[in-house]
Protein backbone atom coordinates (compact mmCIF):
# COMPACT_ATOMS: atom_id res chain seq x y z
CA UNK A 1 0.00 0.00 0.00
CA UNK A 2 2.78 2.41 0.88
CA UNK A 3 4.49 1.75 -2.48
CA UNK A 4 1.22 2.35 -4.30
CA UNK A 5 0.61 5.69 -2.57
CA UNK A 6 4.20 6.75 -3.19
CA UNK A 7 3.79 6.17 -6.94
CA UNK A 8 0.51 8.11 -6.97
CA UNK A 9 2.07 11.05 -5.12
CA UNK A 10 4.93 11.21 -7.61
CA UNK A 11 2.48 11.27 -10.53
CA UNK A 12 0.38 14.04 -8.99
CA UNK A 13 3.38 16.19 -8.12
CA UNK A 14 4.72 15.77 -11.65
CA UNK A 15 1.40 16.88 -13.14
CA UNK A 16 1.26 19.92 -10.88
CA UNK A 17 4.46 21.20 -12.49
CA UNK A 18 2.41 22.07 -15.58
CA UNK A 19 1.10 25.09 -13.69
CA UNK A 20 3.64 27.38 -15.32
CA UNK A 21 2.95 26.01 -18.81
CA UNK A 22 -0.77 26.69 -19.06
CA UNK A 23 -2.58 29.57 -17.43
CA UNK A 24 -6.20 30.46 -18.05
CA UNK A 25 -7.11 33.81 -19.56
CA UNK A 26 -10.32 35.81 -19.15
CA UNK A 27 -12.68 33.13 -17.87
CA UNK A 28 -13.86 33.06 -14.28
CA UNK A 29 -11.64 30.58 -12.38
CA UNK A 30 -11.67 32.68 -9.20
CA UNK A 31 -14.40 30.52 -7.66
CA UNK A 32 -16.25 33.59 -6.39
CA UNK A 33 -19.36 32.59 -8.34
CA UNK A 34 -19.15 28.83 -7.64
CA UNK A 35 -22.40 27.50 -6.28
CA UNK A 36 -22.21 23.69 -6.27
CA UNK A 37 -20.15 20.98 -7.97
CA UNK A 38 -21.73 17.64 -8.88
CA UNK A 39 -19.55 14.75 -10.01
CA UNK A 40 -19.52 11.07 -10.86
CA UNK A 41 -16.61 8.71 -10.42
CA UNK A 42 -15.49 5.19 -11.24
CA UNK A 43 -12.56 3.21 -9.91
CA UNK A 44 -11.21 0.11 -8.22
CA UNK A 45 -11.11 -0.96 -4.57
CA UNK A 46 -8.44 -3.07 -2.86
CA UNK A 47 -9.05 -4.72 0.52
CA UNK A 48 -6.63 -4.85 3.46
CA UNK A 49 -7.60 -7.05 6.39
CA UNK A 50 -6.99 -10.32 8.21
CA UNK A 51 -7.14 -12.38 5.03
CA UNK A 52 -4.68 -10.17 3.18
CA UNK A 53 -1.00 -9.98 3.95
CA UNK A 54 -0.10 -6.40 3.14
CA UNK A 55 3.63 -7.04 2.79
CA UNK A 56 3.05 -9.61 0.02
CA UNK A 57 0.10 -7.90 -1.59
CA UNK A 58 0.31 -6.68 -5.14
CA UNK A 59 -1.56 -3.46 -5.75
CA UNK A 60 -3.56 -5.29 -8.45
CA UNK A 61 -4.53 -8.30 -6.29
CA UNK A 62 -8.22 -8.93 -5.69
CA UNK A 63 -9.33 -5.55 -6.95
CA UNK A 64 -13.02 -4.87 -7.45
CA UNK A 65 -14.78 -2.09 -9.29
CA UNK A 66 -16.83 0.70 -7.81
CA UNK A 67 -18.54 3.95 -8.71
CA UNK A 68 -19.91 6.93 -6.87
CA UNK A 69 -21.53 10.34 -6.84
CA UNK A 70 -20.26 13.40 -4.99
CA UNK A 71 -21.53 16.88 -4.27
CA UNK A 72 -19.08 19.61 -3.24
CA UNK A 73 -19.25 23.25 -2.19
CA UNK A 74 -16.11 25.35 -1.96
CA UNK A 75 -15.96 28.03 0.71
CA UNK A 76 -13.32 30.68 0.11
CA UNK A 77 -9.93 29.96 -1.38
CA UNK A 78 -8.88 26.97 0.75
CA UNK A 79 -11.69 24.94 2.30
CA UNK A 80 -14.47 22.92 0.71
CA UNK A 81 -17.13 20.52 1.97
CA UNK A 82 -17.92 17.32 0.08
CA UNK A 83 -20.62 14.68 0.39
CA UNK A 84 -19.36 11.49 -1.24
CA UNK A 85 -20.98 8.13 -1.94
CA UNK A 86 -19.44 4.86 -3.09
CA UNK A 87 -21.08 1.72 -4.44
CA UNK A 88 -18.92 -1.32 -5.14
CA UNK A 89 -17.44 -4.55 -3.90
CA UNK A 90 -14.56 -5.76 -1.75
CA UNK A 91 -13.05 -9.22 -2.01
CA UNK A 92 -10.09 -11.35 -1.06
CA UNK A 93 -9.08 -14.93 -1.84
CA UNK A 94 -6.37 -16.73 0.12
CA UNK A 95 -4.25 -19.19 -1.85
CA UNK A 96 -2.08 -21.52 0.25
CA UNK A 97 -1.05 -25.16 0.57
CA UNK A 98 -1.98 -24.81 4.21
CA UNK A 99 -5.54 -26.12 4.11
CA UNK A 100 -6.53 -23.69 6.88
CA UNK A 101 -5.63 -20.62 4.81
CA UNK A 102 -7.75 -20.85 1.73
CA UNK A 103 -10.48 -18.57 2.95
CA UNK A 104 -12.30 -16.10 0.73
CA UNK A 105 -15.02 -13.48 0.82
CA UNK A 106 -16.78 -10.95 -1.36
CA UNK A 107 -18.87 -8.12 0.00
CA UNK A 108 -21.10 -5.53 -1.62
CA UNK A 109 -20.46 -2.17 0.05
CA UNK A 110 -22.17 1.18 0.22
CA UNK A 111 -20.20 4.03 1.75
CA UNK A 112 -21.36 7.57 2.48
CA UNK A 113 -19.10 10.24 3.99
CA UNK A 114 -18.80 13.96 4.62
CA UNK A 115 -15.32 15.29 3.85
CA UNK A 116 -13.41 18.48 4.42
CA UNK A 117 -11.47 19.25 1.21
CA UNK A 118 -8.29 21.30 1.45
CA UNK A 119 -7.60 22.89 -1.94
CA UNK A 120 -4.00 23.79 -2.71
CA UNK A 121 -4.92 26.09 -5.64
CA UNK A 122 -5.53 28.91 -3.19
CA UNK A 123 -3.15 31.58 -4.57
CA UNK A 124 -0.79 30.86 -1.67
CA UNK A 125 0.60 27.43 -2.59
CA UNK A 126 -0.59 27.20 -6.20
CA UNK A 127 -2.33 29.86 -8.28
CA UNK A 128 -6.09 29.57 -8.46
CA UNK A 129 -5.96 29.66 -12.25
CA UNK A 130 -3.56 26.73 -12.50
CA UNK A 131 -5.00 23.96 -14.72
CA UNK A 132 -3.60 21.30 -12.36
CA UNK A 133 -3.96 21.44 -8.59
CA UNK A 134 -3.56 18.84 -5.81
CA UNK A 135 -6.10 18.55 -3.01
CA UNK A 136 -6.32 16.71 0.32
CA UNK A 137 -9.42 15.42 2.05
CA UNK A 138 -10.38 13.99 5.44
CA UNK A 139 -13.81 13.04 6.64
CA UNK A 140 -16.11 10.74 8.52
CA UNK A 141 -18.89 8.46 7.34
CA UNK A 142 -20.20 4.93 7.41
CA UNK A 143 -19.82 1.81 5.30
CA UNK A 144 -22.42 -0.94 5.02
CA UNK A 145 -21.09 -4.35 4.03
CA UNK A 146 -22.63 -7.79 3.40
CA UNK A 147 -20.05 -10.56 3.10
CA UNK A 148 -20.49 -13.85 1.27
CA UNK A 149 -18.06 -16.71 0.71
CA UNK A 150 -17.51 -19.09 -2.18
CA UNK A 151 -17.72 -22.35 -0.19
CA UNK A 152 -19.49 -24.64 -2.70
CA UNK A 153 -19.46 -25.29 -6.40
CA UNK A 154 -22.39 -25.14 -8.77
CA UNK A 155 -23.44 -28.71 -7.82
CA UNK A 156 -23.55 -27.77 -4.13
CA UNK A 157 -20.33 -29.65 -3.38
CA UNK A 158 -18.40 -28.20 -0.45
CA UNK A 159 -14.80 -27.25 -1.19
CA UNK A 160 -12.15 -29.26 0.71
CA UNK A 161 -8.60 -28.02 0.29
CA UNK A 162 -5.92 -30.75 0.26
CA UNK A 163 -2.25 -30.30 1.03
CA UNK A 164 -1.30 -31.05 -2.58
CA UNK A 165 -3.03 -27.80 -3.51
CA UNK A 166 -6.10 -29.41 -5.05
CA UNK A 167 -9.75 -28.98 -4.17
CA UNK A 168 -11.82 -32.15 -3.61
CA UNK A 169 -15.40 -32.99 -2.70
CA UNK A 170 -14.27 -34.94 0.40
CA UNK A 171 -12.00 -34.08 3.30
CA UNK A 172 -8.44 -35.35 2.94
CA UNK A 173 -8.83 -37.23 6.23
CA UNK A 174 -12.18 -38.78 5.29
CA UNK A 175 -12.36 -42.59 5.31
CA UNK A 176 -13.46 -42.51 1.69
CA UNK A 177 -10.83 -39.96 0.67
CA UNK A 178 -9.58 -42.31 -2.06
CA UNK A 179 -12.94 -41.85 -3.82
CA UNK A 180 -12.76 -38.06 -3.65
CA UNK A 181 -13.32 -36.20 -6.89
CA UNK A 182 -11.36 -33.17 -7.88
CA UNK A 183 -13.52 -30.06 -8.24
CA UNK A 184 -12.88 -26.42 -9.06
CA UNK A 185 -14.06 -23.15 -7.64
CA UNK A 186 -16.76 -21.34 -9.59
CA UNK A 187 -16.15 -18.01 -7.80
CA UNK A 188 -19.82 -17.66 -7.14
CA UNK A 189 -20.06 -16.31 -3.61
CA UNK A 190 -23.22 -18.08 -2.53
CA UNK A 191 -22.90 -18.47 1.25
CA UNK A 192 -23.60 -15.61 3.64
CA UNK A 193 -20.74 -15.42 6.14
CA UNK A 194 -21.13 -15.10 9.90
CA UNK A 195 -19.04 -15.87 12.96
CA UNK A 196 -20.06 -18.70 15.29
CA UNK A 197 -19.23 -16.62 18.37
CA UNK A 198 -19.29 -12.92 17.56
CA UNK A 199 -22.53 -11.28 16.49
CA UNK A 200 -21.10 -8.27 14.67
CA UNK A 201 -22.94 -5.48 12.90
CA UNK A 202 -22.67 -4.86 9.18
CA UNK A 203 -22.50 -1.06 9.39
CA UNK A 204 -19.22 0.50 10.44
CA UNK A 205 -17.94 4.03 10.97
CA UNK A 206 -15.33 4.95 8.37
CA UNK A 207 -12.63 7.63 8.24
CA UNK A 208 -11.67 8.40 4.61
CA UNK A 209 -8.29 10.02 3.86
CA UNK A 210 -7.92 11.38 0.32
CA UNK A 211 -5.12 12.71 -1.84
CA UNK A 212 -5.70 13.65 -5.47
CA UNK A 213 -5.23 15.99 -8.40
CA UNK A 214 -7.75 18.24 -10.13
CA UNK A 215 -7.50 18.91 -13.83
CA UNK A 216 -9.57 21.94 -14.86
CA UNK A 217 -10.77 21.90 -18.46
CA UNK A 218 -12.73 25.16 -18.06
CA UNK A 219 -14.40 27.08 -15.18
CA UNK A 220 -17.27 24.57 -15.10
CA UNK A 221 -15.79 21.17 -15.94
CA UNK A 222 -12.93 19.41 -14.19
CA UNK A 223 -11.52 15.90 -13.89
CA UNK A 224 -9.97 14.33 -10.81
CA UNK A 225 -7.71 11.38 -10.17
CA UNK A 226 -7.47 10.45 -6.53
CA UNK A 227 -6.94 7.73 -3.94
CA UNK A 228 -9.02 7.41 -0.77
CA UNK A 229 -7.84 5.19 2.07
CA UNK A 230 -10.87 4.14 4.12
CA UNK A 231 -10.12 3.34 7.76
CA UNK A 232 -13.14 1.32 8.89
CA UNK A 233 -13.87 0.91 12.58
CA UNK A 234 -14.59 -2.81 12.30
CA UNK A 235 -12.51 -5.95 11.86
CA UNK A 236 -15.32 -8.06 10.40
CA UNK A 237 -15.68 -7.03 6.74
CA UNK A 238 -13.91 -10.27 5.72
CA UNK A 239 -15.67 -12.24 8.52
CA UNK A 240 -12.31 -12.79 10.21
CA UNK A 241 -10.95 -11.08 13.32
CA UNK A 242 -7.50 -12.42 14.18
CA UNK A 243 -5.93 -9.29 15.64
CA UNK A 244 -6.73 -5.79 16.87
CA UNK A 245 -6.25 -4.20 13.45
CA UNK A 246 -9.43 -2.98 11.81
CA UNK A 247 -10.10 -3.65 8.13
CA UNK A 248 -9.26 -1.02 5.54
CA UNK A 249 -9.71 -0.57 1.83
CA UNK A 250 -8.21 1.70 -0.82
CA UNK A 251 -10.38 3.20 -3.55
CA UNK A 252 -8.57 4.67 -6.55
CA UNK A 253 -10.90 6.62 -8.79
CA UNK A 254 -11.30 8.95 -11.72
CA UNK A 255 -14.06 11.58 -11.50
CA UNK A 256 -15.70 14.16 -13.72
CA UNK A 257 -17.57 17.05 -12.13
CA UNK A 258 -19.58 20.05 -13.25
CA UNK A 259 -19.66 23.30 -11.27
CA UNK A 260 -22.88 25.29 -11.24
CA UNK A 261 -22.29 29.02 -10.89
CA UNK A 262 -24.53 31.77 -9.60
CA UNK A 263 -25.35 34.49 -12.11
CA UNK A 264 -23.42 37.71 -11.66
CA UNK A 265 -25.99 40.55 -11.57
CA UNK A 266 -23.36 42.92 -13.01
CA UNK A 267 -22.56 40.63 -15.92
CA UNK A 268 -23.92 41.65 -19.30
CA UNK A 269 -25.42 38.70 -21.11
CA UNK A 270 -25.16 38.41 -24.87
CA UNK A 271 -26.92 35.04 -24.97
CA UNK A 272 -29.85 36.33 -27.04
CA UNK A 273 -27.74 38.46 -29.39
CA UNK A 274 -27.22 37.14 -32.91
CA UNK A 275 -23.49 37.83 -33.11
CA UNK A 276 -23.24 36.61 -36.70
CA UNK A 277 -25.93 39.01 -37.88
CA UNK A 278 -24.42 41.80 -35.80
CA UNK A 279 -20.97 41.30 -37.30
CA UNK A 280 -22.39 41.34 -40.83
CA UNK A 281 -24.76 44.31 -40.40
CA UNK A 282 -24.44 47.43 -42.59
CA UNK A 283 -27.03 49.90 -41.28
CA UNK A 284 -26.28 52.72 -43.75
CA UNK A 285 -25.99 50.42 -46.77
CA UNK A 286 -22.66 51.79 -47.95
CA UNK A 287 -21.10 48.36 -48.45
CA UNK A 288 -18.90 48.59 -45.32
CA UNK A 289 -19.88 46.45 -42.31
CA UNK A 290 -20.81 48.45 -39.23
CA UNK A 291 -18.01 46.81 -37.25
CA UNK A 292 -15.49 48.41 -39.68
CA UNK A 293 -17.47 51.58 -40.53
CA UNK A 294 -15.88 54.75 -39.10
CA UNK A 295 -18.66 56.99 -40.47
CA UNK A 296 -22.09 55.64 -39.54
CA UNK A 297 -25.18 57.06 -41.25
CA UNK A 298 -23.65 57.91 -44.63
CA UNK A 299 -26.42 59.04 -47.07
CA UNK A 300 -27.42 56.52 -49.70
CA UNK A 301 -25.52 56.36 -53.01
CA UNK A 302 -22.59 58.37 -51.60
CA UNK A 303 -19.19 56.99 -52.58
CA UNK A 304 -17.15 55.91 -49.51
CA UNK A 305 -13.61 54.74 -48.82
CA UNK A 306 -12.55 51.46 -47.19
CA UNK A 307 -13.37 52.89 -43.73
CA UNK A 308 -16.94 53.73 -44.74
CA UNK A 309 -16.32 57.50 -44.79
CA UNK A 310 -17.44 59.68 -47.75
CA UNK A 311 -14.70 60.47 -50.25
CA UNK A 312 -12.91 63.79 -49.74
CA UNK A 313 -10.76 64.42 -52.82
CA UNK A 314 -9.15 67.70 -51.71
CA UNK A 315 -8.69 66.56 -48.08
CA UNK A 316 -10.30 69.72 -46.67
CA UNK A 317 -12.50 67.79 -44.23
CA UNK A 318 -15.67 68.34 -46.24
CA UNK A 319 -17.02 65.26 -48.12
CA UNK A 320 -17.16 65.53 -51.91
CA UNK A 321 -20.94 65.14 -52.01
CA UNK A 322 -21.45 68.50 -50.21
CA UNK A 323 -18.17 70.21 -51.21
CA UNK A 324 -18.87 73.26 -53.41
CA UNK A 325 -15.17 73.79 -54.05
CA UNK A 326 -13.83 70.44 -55.17
CA UNK A 327 -10.15 71.44 -55.32
CA UNK A 328 -9.38 73.63 -52.30
CA UNK A 329 -5.71 74.35 -51.71
CA UNK A 330 -3.90 72.19 -49.17
CA UNK A 331 -4.17 73.76 -45.70
CA UNK A 332 -6.87 76.24 -46.71
CA UNK A 333 -9.52 77.21 -44.16
CA UNK A 334 -12.93 76.34 -45.56
CA UNK A 335 -16.52 76.78 -44.50
CA UNK A 336 -19.07 74.01 -43.97
CA UNK A 337 -19.49 73.68 -47.74
CA UNK A 338 -15.77 73.38 -48.47
CA UNK A 339 -15.39 76.93 -49.81
CA UNK A 340 -12.14 78.72 -48.95
CA UNK A 341 -12.57 81.55 -46.42
CA UNK A 342 -10.62 84.81 -46.90
CA UNK A 343 -9.34 86.87 -43.97
CA UNK A 344 -12.18 89.37 -44.49
CA UNK A 345 -14.77 86.60 -44.49
CA UNK A 346 -13.32 85.17 -41.28
CA UNK A 347 -13.40 88.66 -39.69
CA UNK A 348 -17.00 89.22 -40.74
CA UNK A 349 -18.01 85.85 -39.36
CA UNK A 350 -16.43 86.75 -36.02
CA UNK A 351 -18.35 90.07 -35.91
CA UNK A 352 -21.56 88.27 -36.87
CA UNK A 353 -20.89 85.78 -34.06
CA UNK A 354 -20.50 88.59 -31.51
CA UNK A 355 -23.64 90.31 -32.81
CA UNK A 356 -25.60 87.08 -32.55
CA UNK A 357 -24.65 86.83 -28.87
CA UNK A 358 -25.84 90.43 -28.27
CA UNK A 359 -29.08 89.77 -30.11
CA UNK A 360 -29.72 86.69 -27.97
CA UNK A 361 -29.25 88.81 -24.83
CA UNK A 362 -31.61 91.49 -26.12
CA UNK A 363 -34.23 88.81 -26.73
CA UNK A 364 -34.24 88.10 -23.01
CA UNK A 365 -35.80 91.52 -22.53
CA UNK A 366 -38.23 91.22 -25.46
CA UNK A 367 -41.98 90.96 -25.04
CA UNK A 368 -41.64 87.18 -25.42
CA UNK A 369 -39.67 86.96 -22.15
CA UNK A 370 -41.79 86.39 -19.07
CA UNK A 371 -41.53 88.59 -15.98
CA UNK A 372 -40.75 85.45 -13.95
CA UNK A 373 -37.73 84.59 -16.13
CA UNK A 374 -36.37 88.13 -15.86
CA UNK A 375 -36.85 88.21 -12.12
CA UNK A 376 -35.07 84.86 -11.69
CA UNK A 377 -32.17 86.08 -13.80
CA UNK A 378 -31.97 89.41 -11.97
CA UNK A 379 -32.06 87.62 -8.60
CA UNK A 380 -28.99 85.57 -9.45
CA UNK A 381 -27.10 88.57 -10.83
CA UNK A 382 -27.93 90.71 -7.79
CA UNK A 383 -26.78 87.93 -5.44
CA UNK A 384 -23.46 87.84 -7.25
CA UNK A 385 -23.35 91.63 -7.16
CA UNK A 386 -23.82 91.70 -3.37
CA UNK A 387 -21.24 88.97 -2.74
CA UNK A 388 -18.54 90.67 -4.81
CA UNK A 389 -18.41 94.11 -3.23
CA UNK A 390 -14.64 93.96 -2.91
CA UNK A 391 -14.06 93.70 -6.69
CA UNK A 392 -16.96 95.97 -7.74
CA UNK A 393 -15.86 98.64 -10.27
CA UNK A 394 -18.99 100.72 -10.63
CA UNK A 395 -21.29 101.60 -13.53
CA UNK A 396 -19.46 103.02 -16.57
CA UNK A 397 -19.97 106.77 -17.11
CA UNK A 398 -21.85 106.34 -20.40
CA UNK A 399 -24.36 103.94 -18.75
CA UNK A 400 -24.91 105.60 -15.37
CA UNK A 401 -28.00 107.40 -16.72
CA UNK A 402 -29.84 104.03 -16.63
CA UNK A 403 -29.43 103.71 -12.83
CA UNK A 404 -32.75 105.38 -12.06
CA UNK A 405 -32.75 104.61 -8.31
CA UNK A 406 -29.03 105.55 -7.92
CA UNK A 407 -28.21 102.33 -5.99
CA UNK A 408 -25.24 101.35 -8.18
CA UNK A 409 -27.04 98.28 -9.63
CA UNK A 410 -28.68 98.09 -13.05
CA UNK A 411 -31.91 96.08 -12.78
CA UNK A 412 -33.97 94.47 -15.53
CA UNK A 413 -36.67 97.07 -14.95
CA UNK A 414 -34.16 99.86 -15.43
CA UNK A 415 -32.99 98.33 -18.74
CA UNK A 416 -36.62 98.14 -19.91
CA UNK A 417 -37.03 101.86 -18.99
CA UNK A 418 -33.84 102.70 -20.89
CA UNK A 419 -35.07 100.85 -24.00
CA UNK A 420 -38.46 102.59 -23.76
CA UNK A 421 -36.70 105.97 -23.35
CA UNK A 422 -34.58 105.20 -26.43
CA UNK A 423 -37.72 104.71 -28.56
CA UNK A 424 -39.48 107.70 -26.98
CA UNK A 425 -36.42 109.91 -27.32
CA UNK A 426 -36.37 110.80 -23.61
CA UNK A 427 -32.73 109.67 -23.01
CA UNK A 428 -29.35 109.85 -24.74
CA UNK A 429 -28.90 106.08 -25.33
CA UNK A 430 -27.98 104.75 -28.78
CA UNK A 431 -28.26 101.21 -30.15
CA UNK A 432 -24.62 100.63 -29.23
CA UNK A 433 -25.09 101.91 -25.69
CA UNK A 434 -28.23 99.76 -25.27
CA UNK A 435 -26.15 96.74 -26.26
CA UNK A 436 -23.43 97.84 -23.84
CA UNK A 437 -26.05 98.31 -21.10
CA UNK A 438 -27.39 94.77 -21.60
CA UNK A 439 -23.85 93.36 -21.59
CA UNK A 440 -23.18 95.18 -18.38
CA UNK A 441 -26.38 93.76 -16.82
CA UNK A 442 -25.01 90.23 -17.25
CA UNK A 443 -21.49 91.15 -16.18
CA UNK A 444 -22.18 93.20 -13.02
Secondary structure as GFF3:
##gff-version 3
##sequence-region A 1 444
A	DSSP	alpha_helix	2	16	.	.	.	ID=ss1
A	DSSP	three_ten_helix	17	20	.	.	.	ID=ss2
A	DSSP	beta_strand	34	48	.	.	.	ID=ss3
A	DSSP	three_ten_helix	54	56	.	.	.	ID=ss4
A	DSSP	beta_strand	64	75	.	.	.	ID=ss5
A	DSSP	beta_strand	79	93	.	.	.	ID=ss6
A	DSSP	beta_strand	104	119	.	.	.	ID=ss7
A	DSSP	beta_strand	132	149	.	.	.	ID=ss8
A	DSSP	beta_strand	160	161	.	.	.	ID=ss9
A	DSSP	beta_strand	167	168	.	.	.	ID=ss10
A	DSSP	three_ten_helix	177	179	.	.	.	ID=ss11
A	DSSP	beta_strand	191	192	.	.	.	ID=ss12
A	DSSP	beta_strand	203	216	.	.	.	ID=ss13
A	DSSP	beta_strand	221	232	.	.	.	ID=ss14
A	DSSP	beta_strand	248	261	.	.	.	ID=ss15
A	DSSP	alpha_helix	275	279	.	.	.	ID=ss16
A	DSSP	three_ten_helix	290	292	.	.	.	ID=ss17
A	DSSP	alpha_helix	343	364	.	.	.	ID=ss18
A	DSSP	alpha_helix	371	387	.	.	.	ID=ss19
A	DSSP	three_ten_helix	397	402	.	.	.	ID=ss20
A	DSSP	alpha_helix	412	424	.	.	.	ID=ss21
A	DSSP	alpha_helix	431	443	.	.	.	ID=ss22
###
